[in-house]
Amino acid sequence: MNKVNFSEAVWRKSSYSSGNGQCVETASLGEVVAARDSKDPHGTALTFSAEEWAAFINAVKAERFA
């Protein structure tokens, strides 16, 4: 995957976040979705293709990780 420019990323937390510092933030960057630990905003972010992220979200909604 090509190097991703995070300078214009708009990071957001889930509305289900409880604010206890155990949050994941995501940013949509065109064809790439990035995820990072909210406690370490300058740390490493994981990147996924939009298709990979959609498959993950669908699996969560289907409770495949329960």
N, CA, C and O atoms as a GROMACS GRO file, in nm:
protein
  264
    1MET      N    1   0.086  -0.117   0.000
    1MET     CA    2   0.000   0.000   0.000
    1MET      C    3   0.090   0.123   0.000
    1MET      O    4   0.196   0.123   0.064
    2ASN      N    5   0.051   0.226  -0.069
    2ASN     CA    6   0.128   0.350  -0.077
    2ASN      C    7   0.128   0.423   0.056
    2ASN      O    8   0.042   0.400   0.142
    3LYS      N    9   0.226   0.512   0.072
    3LYS     CA   10   0.234   0.594   0.192
    3LYS      C   11   0.110   0.683   0.200
    3LYS      O   12   0.070   0.743   0.100
    4VAL      N   13   0.051   0.692   0.318
    4VAL     CA   14  -0.072   0.768   0.338
    4VAL      C   15  -0.038   0.902   0.403
    4VAL      O   16   0.040   0.907   0.498
    5ASN      N   17  -0.097   1.009   0.353
    5ASN     CA   18  -0.078   1.141   0.410
    5ASN      C   19  -0.190   1.166   0.511
    5ASN      O   20  -0.307   1.177   0.474
    6PHE      N   21  -0.153   1.175   0.639
    6PHE     CA   22  -0.250   1.195   0.746
    6PHE      C   23  -0.273   1.341   0.780
    6PHE      O   24  -0.352   1.371   0.870
    7SER      N   25  -0.206   1.433   0.713
    7SER     CA   26  -0.212   1.574   0.752
    7SER      C   27  -0.352   1.634   0.745
    7SER      O   28  -0.383   1.727   0.819
    8GLU      N   29  -0.436   1.581   0.658
    8GLU     CA   30  -0.573   1.634   0.646
    8GLU      C   31  -0.678   1.538   0.699
    8GLU      O   32  -0.798   1.554   0.673
    9ALA      N   33  -0.634   1.438   0.774
    9ALA     CA   34  -0.727   1.340   0.829
    9ALA      C   35  -0.817   1.404   0.934
    9ALA      O   36  -0.771   1.482   1.017
   10VAL      N   37  -0.944   1.370   0.928
   10VAL     CA   38  -1.039   1.412   1.029
   10VAL      C   39  -1.072   1.287   1.110
   10VAL      O   40  -1.146   1.200   1.065
   11TRP      N   41  -1.015   1.280   1.230
   11TRP     CA   42  -1.031   1.163   1.316
   11TRP      C   43  -1.162   1.172   1.394
   11TRP      O   44  -1.202   1.280   1.437
   12ARG      N   45  -1.228   1.058   1.411
   12ARG     CA   46  -1.353   1.057   1.488
   12ARG      C   47  -1.360   0.931   1.572
   12ARG      O   48  -1.306   0.827   1.538
   13LYS      N   49  -1.430   0.945   1.684
   13LYS     CA   50  -1.455   0.832   1.774
   13LYS      C   51  -1.598   0.787   1.756
   13LYS      O   52  -1.684   0.863   1.711
   14SER      N   53  -1.623   0.665   1.791
   14SER     CA   54  -1.759   0.611   1.787
   14SER      C   55  -1.849   0.686   1.884
   14SER      O   56  -1.804   0.729   1.990
   15SER      N   57  -1.974   0.700   1.847
   15SER     CA   58  -2.072   0.760   1.939
   15SER      C   59  -2.096   0.668   2.059
   15SER      O   60  -2.154   0.710   2.158
   16TYR      N   61  -2.051   0.544   2.050
   16TYR     CA   62  -2.064   0.449   2.161
   16TYR      C   63  -1.947   0.458   2.259
   16TYR      O   64  -1.945   0.389   2.360
   17SER      N   65  -1.850   0.543   2.228
   17SER     CA   66  -1.734   0.559   2.315
   17SER      C   67  -1.778   0.612   2.451
   17SER      O   68  -1.858   0.704   2.460
   18SER      N   69  -1.723   0.552   2.556
   18SER     CA   70  -1.762   0.592   2.691
   18SER      C   71  -1.673   0.701   2.748
   18SER      O   72  -1.699   0.749   2.858
   19GLY      N   73  -1.569   0.740   2.676
   19GLY     CA   74  -1.482   0.845   2.724
   19GLY      C   75  -1.386   0.802   2.832
   19GLY      O   76  -1.331   0.887   2.904
   20ASN      N   77  -1.362   0.672   2.847
   20ASN     CA   78  -1.273   0.622   2.952
   20ASN      C   79  -1.129   0.604   2.901
   20ASN      O   80  -1.047   0.544   2.971
   21GLY      N   81  -1.099   0.653   2.782
   21GLY     CA   82  -0.964   0.643   2.728
   21GLY      C   83  -0.935   0.514   2.655
   21GLY      O   84  -0.822   0.493   2.610
   22GLN      N   85  -1.032   0.428   2.642
   22GLN     CA   86  -1.015   0.300   2.573
   22GLN      C   87  -1.079   0.306   2.435
   22GLN      O   88  -1.161   0.220   2.401
   23CYS      N   89  -1.044   0.406   2.357
   23CYS     CA   90  -1.114   0.432   2.231
   23CYS      C   91  -1.024   0.412   2.110
   23CYS      O   92  -0.902   0.427   2.116
   24VAL      N   93  -1.087   0.380   2.002
   24VAL     CA   94  -1.023   0.374   1.872
   24VAL      C   95  -1.082   0.487   1.790
   24VAL      O   96  -1.203   0.508   1.791
   25GLU      N   97  -0.997   0.560   1.719
   25GLU     CA   98  -1.043   0.665   1.630
   25GLU      C   99  -1.021   0.620   1.487
   25GLU      O  100  -0.925   0.547   1.459
   26THR      N  101  -1.107   0.661   1.397
   26THR     CA  102  -1.092   0.628   1.256
   26THR      C  103  -1.096   0.755   1.172
   26THR      O  104  -1.150   0.858   1.213
   27ALA      N  105  -1.038   0.744   1.055
   27ALA     CA  106  -1.041   0.854   0.958
   27ALA      C  107  -1.055   0.794   0.819
   27ALA      O  108  -0.984   0.699   0.785
   28SER      N  109  -1.144   0.848   0.741
   28SER     CA  110  -1.162   0.804   0.603
   28SER      C  111  -1.075   0.893   0.514
   28SER      O  112  -1.088   1.016   0.515
   29LEU      N  113  -0.987   0.830   0.439
   29LEU     CA  114  -0.893   0.903   0.353
   29LEU      C  115  -0.907   0.854   0.210
   29LEU      O  116  -0.813   0.799   0.152
   30GLY      N  117  -1.023   0.874   0.152
   30GLY     CA  118  -1.047   0.829   0.015
   30GLY      C  119  -1.061   0.678   0.010
   30GLY      O  120  -1.157   0.622   0.062
   31GLU      N  121  -0.965   0.613  -0.054
   31GLU     CA  122  -0.969   0.467  -0.070
   31GLU      C  123  -0.914   0.394   0.051
   31GLU      O  124  -0.909   0.271   0.052
   32VAL      N  125  -0.872   0.469   0.153
   32VAL     CA  126  -0.808   0.411   0.272
   32VAL      C  127  -0.883   0.455   0.397
   32VAL      O  128  -0.928   0.569   0.407
   33VAL      N  129  -0.896   0.364   0.492
   33VAL     CA  130  -0.950   0.396   0.623
   33VAL      C  131  -0.837   0.371   0.723
   33VAL      O  132  -0.773   0.266   0.719
   34ALA      N  133  -0.814   0.467   0.811
   34ALA     CA  134  -0.709   0.453   0.911
   34ALA      C  135  -0.772   0.440   1.049
   34ALA      O  136  -0.879   0.494   1.075
   35ALA      N  137  -0.704   0.367   1.136
   35ALA     CA  138  -0.749   0.350   1.274
   35ALA      C  139  -0.629   0.372   1.366
   35ALA      O  140  -0.518   0.331   1.335
   36ARG      N  141  -0.654   0.439   1.480
   36ARG     CA  142  -0.547   0.464   1.576
   36ARG      C  143  -0.603   0.460   1.717
   36ARG      O  144  -0.724   0.467   1.738
   37ASP      N  145  -0.512   0.449   1.814
   37ASP     CA  146  -0.547   0.452   1.955
   37ASP      C  147  -0.564   0.597   1.996
   37ASP      O  148  -0.473   0.677   1.977
   38SER      N  149  -0.678   0.632   2.052
   38SER     CA  150  -0.705   0.771   2.089
   38SER      C  151  -0.609   0.822   2.197
   38SER      O  152  -0.589   0.943   2.208
   39LYS      N  153  -0.551   0.733   2.277
   39LYS     CA  154  -0.456   0.775   2.380
   39LYS      C  155  -0.322   0.815   2.322
   39LYS      O  156  -0.242   0.880   2.389
   40ASP      N  157  -0.295   0.777   2.198
   40ASP     CA  158  -0.166   0.803   2.134
   40ASP      C  159  -0.187   0.859   1.994
   40ASP      O  160  -0.156   0.792   1.895
   41PRO      N  161  -0.242   0.981   1.984
   41PRO     CA  162  -0.277   1.035   1.853
   41PRO      C  163  -0.160   1.058   1.759
   41PRO      O  164  -0.180   1.074   1.638
   42HIS      N  165  -0.038   1.061   1.810
   42HIS     CA  166   0.079   1.079   1.724
   42HIS      C  167   0.153   0.948   1.700
   42HIS      O  168   0.260   0.945   1.639
   43GLY      N  169   0.094   0.840   1.748
   43GLY     CA  170   0.154   0.708   1.730
   43GLY      C  171   0.117   0.649   1.594
   43GLY      O  172   0.067   0.719   1.506
   44THR      N  173   0.142   0.523   1.582
   44THR     CA  174   0.116   0.451   1.458
   44THR      C  175  -0.033   0.435   1.432
   44THR      O  176  -0.110   0.407   1.523
   45ALA      N  177  -0.071   0.454   1.308
   45ALA     CA  178  -0.209   0.428   1.265
   45ALA      C  179  -0.208   0.309   1.171
   45ALA      O  180  -0.119   0.296   1.086
   46LEU      N  181  -0.305   0.222   1.186
   46LEU     CA  182  -0.321   0.110   1.094
   46LEU      C  183  -0.406   0.156   0.977
   46LEU      O  184  -0.499   0.233   0.996
   47THR      N  185  -0.374   0.110   0.857
   47THR     CA  186  -0.453   0.148   0.740
   47THR      C  187  -0.512   0.024   0.674
   47THR      O  188  -0.450  -0.083   0.671
   48PHE      N  189  -0.631   0.042   0.621
   48PHE     CA  190  -0.705  -0.065   0.556
   48PHE      C  191  -0.766  -0.010   0.428
   48PHE      O  192  -0.797   0.108   0.419
   49SER      N  193  -0.783  -0.096   0.330
   49SER     CA  194  -0.858  -0.052   0.212
   49SER      C  195  -1.003  -0.033   0.254
   49SER      O  196  -1.048  -0.090   0.354
   50ALA      N  197  -1.076   0.046   0.179
   50ALA     CA  198  -1.218   0.067   0.210
   50ALA      C  199  -1.294  -0.065   0.210
   50ALA      O  200  -1.385  -0.084   0.290
   51GLU      N  201  -1.256  -0.157   0.122
   51GLU     CA  202  -1.322  -0.287   0.116
   51GLU      C  203  -1.293  -0.371   0.240
   51GLU      O  204  -1.382  -0.436   0.295
   52GLU      N  205  -1.167  -0.369   0.285
   52GLU     CA  206  -1.131  -0.443   0.406
   52GLU      C  207  -1.205  -0.388   0.527
   52GLU      O  208  -1.254  -0.464   0.610
   53TRP      N  209  -1.213  -0.255   0.537
   53TRP     CA  210  -1.282  -0.194   0.651
   53TRP      C  211  -1.430  -0.229   0.650
   53TRP      O  212  -1.487  -0.260   0.754
   54ALA      N  213  -1.492  -0.225   0.533
   54ALA     CA  214  -1.634  -0.259   0.521
   54ALA      C  215  -1.657  -0.404   0.563
   54ALA      O  216  -1.755  -0.435   0.630
   55ALA      N  217  -1.567  -0.493   0.524
   55ALA     CA  218  -1.581  -0.634   0.563
   55ALA      C  219  -1.570  -0.649   0.714
   55ALA      O  220  -1.644  -0.726   0.774
   56PHE      N  221  -1.478  -0.576   0.777
   56PHE     CA  222  -1.464  -0.580   0.923
   56PHE      C  223  -1.590  -0.529   0.990
   56PHE      O  224  -1.640  -0.594   1.082
   57ILE      N  225  -1.641  -0.415   0.948
   57ILE     CA  226  -1.762  -0.357   1.008
   57ILE      C  227  -1.880  -0.452   0.992
   57ILE      O  228  -1.957  -0.471   1.086
   58ASN      N  229  -1.894  -0.511   0.876
   58ASN     CA  230  -2.003  -0.608   0.854
   58ASN      C  231  -1.990  -0.729   0.946
   58ASN      O  232  -2.090  -0.779   0.997
   59ALA      N  233  -1.867  -0.775   0.968
   59ALA     CA  234  -1.845  -0.888   1.058
   59ALA      C  235  -1.880  -0.851   1.203
   59ALA      O  236  -1.937  -0.932   1.276
   60VAL      N  237  -1.845  -0.730   1.244
   60VAL     CA  238  -1.880  -0.684   1.379
   60VAL      C  239  -2.032  -0.678   1.394
   60VAL      O  240  -2.086  -0.726   1.494
   61LYS      N  241  -2.099  -0.620   1.296
   61LYS     CA  242  -2.245  -0.610   1.302
   61LYS      C  243  -2.312  -0.746   1.305
   61LYS      O  244  -2.418  -0.762   1.365
   62ALA      N  245  -2.251  -0.844   1.240
   62ALA     CA  246  -2.305  -0.980   1.237
   62ALA      C  247  -2.264  -1.061   1.360
   62ALA      O  248  -2.295  -1.180   1.371
   63GLU      N  249  -2.194  -0.995   1.453
   63GLU     CA  250  -2.150  -1.056   1.578
   63GLU      C  251  -2.061  -1.179   1.556
   63GLU      O  252  -2.069  -1.277   1.631
   64ARG      N  253  -1.976  -1.174   1.455
   64ARG     CA  254  -1.887  -1.286   1.427
   64ARG      C  255  -1.771  -1.294   1.524
   64ARG      O  256  -1.699  -1.394   1.525
   65PHE      N  257  -1.751  -1.190   1.606
   65PHE     CA  258  -1.641  -1.189   1.701
   65PHE      C  259  -1.689  -1.210   1.845
   65PHE      O  260  -1.611  -1.194   1.939
   66ALA      N  261  -1.814  -1.244   1.862
   66ALA     CA  262  -1.870  -1.259   1.997
   66ALA      C  263  -1.824  -1.389   2.060
   66ALA      O  264  -1.861  -1.419   2.174
   0.00000   0.00000   0.00000
